[in-house]
Amino acid sequence: MPTGSYNENMRNDIRFGVILVVLAASGGVGASPLAPPVSVKTIADLPTPLPYPYNEQDDAHAALDAAFAHAKLDGMRVLIDFGGNWCGDCRVLAGIMELPEVKTFITQHYDVVTIDVGRYTRNMDIAAQFGLGKLAGGVPEILVAEANGKLINVSNAADLEDARHMTPQALADWLARWAR
């Protein structure tokens, strides 16, 4: 038999409901930060030309090591972006990441390293090191790792392979999903 009056139980149920609504709206305890509102609504509104985010001359191994070393110092996660400048989806993603509001958010939460894979002929050993094999699904493949190298999103690394068909806000929301 329940204790207390009907009105008291109803008030407690309402309080509990309000707490759940507040937690859901805030993302819950320990949730990722909210993505910034993105100023452009469609990818057609992005500044052109879209950036070429991958430097074919970079030493990707050294850049990756530096990103992890920096992440250990600043307590951030590492965002590892595998792709190629020939890839339209990679360039769209790079365009979103260069928007001032998104770029500020990313620099506050991630140490970013871009890994040029050429036409799947370059730096494939790095992809394999993280269990991505031959990037069979395509690029971009985005991994998020803790500073100690532990992967956070390995099962979601290919989510942005169709970036050109996503809204800019959806891309920013995805990036925020893995931030601390």
Protein Blocks (a to p, Z undefined) as FASTA:
>chain_A
ZZdjfklmmmmmmmmmmmmmmmmmnnpahiacdddddfbfbfklpccddddfbcfkbcfk
lmmmmmmmmmmmnopacddddddfklmklmmmmmmmmpmklmmmmmmmpccddddekjop
goklmmmmnononolnopcddddddfkopafklmmmmmmmmmmmpcfklmmmmmmmmmZZ
